[in-house]
Amino acid sequence: MSWIDKLKSRWGVESTFRIVMILIVFTCTGFTVLFLKKPLFNFLGFDAENLPLYVSIIYYILILPVYMAFLLFYGFIFGQYSFFKAFVKKSFSRFKRK
């Protein structure tokens, strides 16, 4: 069983094309969050390379909803909104339980 078949089974997706689209959405979201980090911290007056620990902790807590919003945005653009809506809902429900 290939890794694509494993993803199909895990995510309940039938086509390889849809798996590729979902992976593209994850890629675009990750790059967007990565590219926004440095300008954001420069705007706030921090050196993005040498952040204090408390700023890093706050960033990682606050970036989660932003990341999820970008997942929905790119999911819409690439025609995978329903998958990512369920994905985001499931992700946030995990945090509610803990």
N, C-alpha and C positions, 0 to 999 in steps of 0.2 A: 504494500500500500504506500503510495507516494505521499509527500507532505501536502500536496494540493488536495489529495483525496481525504487526508486527515482533517484539513481545514473545512472541506465541504461537509464532512460528517459532524464536526464540532459545531459549526455555525449553521447547519441546516440549509446549506446552499446547494443547488443542483448543478449549476454550470461553472466551468472553469473561468469563463469570461467575467462572471460576477465576482468570483474570488479575486481576480486580477484588479477589478474596479475597487473592491474593498481594500485591498492592499495599497492601491494608489491613494485612496482617501487617507489611510493611516500615514502614508509617507508625506503627503502634502500637509497634513495637520502637524506632524512632528517638525517638519522644516519651518513652517510658519511660526510655531511657538519658539523654536530655536532662533530664528532671525529677529523676533520681536524682543528677545531678552536684553540684548546689549543696548539698543536704543532706549528701551524703557528705563533701564537703570541709569544710563547717562542722563536722561531727562530728569530723573529723580535725584541726581547728584552723587551717584555711587559709581565707583569704578567696577565695571561688570566682570573684570578678571579677578579682583580681590575683594569679594563681598564679605562683610561681617557675617558670622554664623547666624545671628538672629534674622538678618535680611534674607539669607538663603532659605531658612526654615519658613518664613512668611511667604516667600515666593513660591515654594513648592506646595504650600497649602492653598494659596490663592490661584495658582495656575490650573488646577484641576477643573474648575468650572469653565475657565477660558478654553482649555483644551477640548472639553466636551462640546462647547459651543462651536468651535472650529470643526469638530467631527461632523456635527449636524450641517454646518454650512457647506463643507466639501462633499458630504454625503448627498446633499441636495443637488449640487452642481454635477456630480457624477452619476446621478440617478439611483443612489443607494440610500435615500433618506429613511425609508422604512426600516432597513437593517440597522442603521445607526440610531434611530429613535429608540428601538428596542434595546440596543446595546447600551446607550446612555441610561435608559431607565433601569436596566438590570445593574449597571455599575453603581448608580446612586442608591439603589435598594440594598446593595451589599454594605454600604456605609451606614445606612439607617439601622441595620441589625446590630452593628457593633457599637 
